[in-house]
Amino acid sequence: MTTDIDEQWERLCQEHDAARDAFFNAFLPVRASFGAAAASGEPLPNPLFTQLQEWEAAEAAWNDVIQRMKHFVETHVPLRK
């Protein structure tokens, strides 16, 4: 049983790492569009709509994994009082 729990936790940790990386990778183009404009002193451009959609989707996916990790911990780790 413990091995199954360990495997589930390891899988969640791997999903978390992948989701976190996807979030930051999706944020890079959004950040770059603002950073380039700020450095040049030009008005800030709006990121492309698709860039924002990808960033928001990555954020939602990362938050989903975080919620599943919280549920896993609440289910499998006894609380100390």
Sine and cosine of phi, psi and omega as CSV:
sin_phi,cos_phi,sin_psi,cos_psi,sin_omega,cos_omega
0.00,0.00,-0.71,0.70,-0.01,-1.00
-0.86,0.50,-0.63,0.77,0.00,-1.00
-0.87,0.48,-0.66,0.75,0.03,-1.00
-0.88,0.47,-0.68,0.74,0.03,-1.00
-0.91,0.42,-0.67,0.74,0.04,-1.00
-0.87,0.49,-0.68,0.74,0.01,-1.00
-0.91,0.42,-0.66,0.75,0.03,-1.00
-0.89,0.46,-0.69,0.73,0.00,-1.00
-0.90,0.43,-0.69,0.73,0.01,-1.00
-0.88,0.48,-0.65,0.76,0.03,-1.00
-0.89,0.45,-0.68,0.73,0.05,-1.00
-0.89,0.46,-0.65,0.76,0.02,-1.00
-0.90,0.44,-0.65,0.76,0.04,-1.00
-0.91,0.41,-0.66,0.75,0.06,-1.00
-0.89,0.45,-0.64,0.76,0.02,-1.00
-0.88,0.47,-0.74,0.68,-0.01,-1.00
-0.87,0.49,-0.69,0.73,0.00,-1.00
-0.91,0.41,-0.66,0.75,0.00,-1.00
-0.92,0.39,-0.65,0.76,0.04,-1.00
-0.89,0.46,-0.72,0.70,0.02,-1.00
-0.88,0.47,-0.66,0.75,0.02,-1.00
-0.89,0.45,-0.63,0.78,0.03,-1.00
-0.87,0.49,-0.77,0.64,-0.04,-1.00
-0.94,0.34,-0.56,0.83,0.07,-1.00
-0.92,0.40,-0.60,0.80,0.04,-1.00
-0.94,0.33,-0.46,0.89,-0.01,-1.00
-0.98,0.22,-0.45,0.89,-0.07,-1.00
-0.80,0.60,-0.75,0.66,0.00,-1.00
-0.91,0.41,-0.55,0.83,0.04,-1.00
-0.91,0.42,-0.73,0.68,0.01,-1.00
-0.89,0.46,-0.67,0.74,-0.04,-1.00
-0.89,0.46,-0.62,0.78,-0.03,-1.00
-0.91,0.41,-0.61,0.80,0.05,-1.00
-0.96,0.26,-0.67,0.74,-0.04,-1.00
-0.89,0.45,-0.66,0.75,-0.01,-1.00
-0.90,0.43,-0.65,0.76,-0.01,-1.00
-0.94,0.34,-0.64,0.77,-0.01,-1.00
-0.90,0.43,-0.64,0.77,-0.01,-1.00
-0.93,0.38,-0.54,0.84,-0.04,-1.00
-1.00,0.03,-0.18,0.98,-0.02,-1.00
0.98,0.17,0.13,0.99,0.03,-1.00
-0.99,0.11,0.31,-0.95,0.06,-1.00
-0.84,0.54,0.55,-0.84,-0.03,-1.00
-0.94,0.35,0.80,-0.60,0.06,-1.00
-0.99,0.15,0.41,-0.91,0.11,-0.99
-0.99,0.14,0.68,-0.73,0.11,-0.99
-0.89,0.45,0.38,-0.93,0.05,-1.00
-0.89,0.46,0.55,-0.83,0.00,-1.00
-0.84,0.55,-0.67,0.75,0.00,-1.00
-0.90,0.43,-0.57,0.82,0.04,-1.00
-0.90,0.44,-0.68,0.73,0.03,-1.00
-0.91,0.41,-0.63,0.77,0.03,-1.00
-0.89,0.46,-0.69,0.73,0.01,-1.00
-0.90,0.44,-0.66,0.75,0.01,-1.00
-0.90,0.44,-0.71,0.70,0.00,-1.00
-0.91,0.42,-0.62,0.78,0.03,-1.00
-0.91,0.41,-0.65,0.76,0.03,-1.00
-0.91,0.42,-0.62,0.78,0.04,-1.00
-0.90,0.44,-0.69,0.72,0.01,-1.00
-0.89,0.45,-0.65,0.76,0.02,-1.00
-0.91,0.42,-0.66,0.75,0.02,-1.00
-0.90,0.43,-0.70,0.72,0.03,-1.00
-0.89,0.46,-0.58,0.82,0.05,-1.00
-0.88,0.47,-0.71,0.71,0.02,-1.00
-0.90,0.44,-0.67,0.75,0.02,-1.00
-0.86,0.50,-0.69,0.73,0.01,-1.00
-0.90,0.43,-0.64,0.77,0.04,-1.00
-0.92,0.40,-0.57,0.82,0.06,-1.00
-0.91,0.41,-0.68,0.74,0.04,-1.00
-0.87,0.50,-0.71,0.70,0.02,-1.00
-0.88,0.48,-0.67,0.74,0.01,-1.00
-0.86,0.50,-0.74,0.68,0.00,-1.00
-0.89,0.45,-0.71,0.70,0.01,-1.00
-0.88,0.48,-0.53,0.85,-0.03,-1.00
-0.98,0.18,-0.62,0.78,-0.18,-0.98
-0.95,-0.31,-0.15,0.99,-0.03,-1.00
-0.92,-0.39,0.88,-0.47,0.03,-1.00
-0.93,0.37,0.65,-0.76,0.01,-1.00
-0.99,0.17,0.66,-0.75,0.09,-1.00
-1.00,-0.06,0.65,-0.76,0.01,-1.00
-0.89,-0.45,0.00,0.00,0.00,0.00
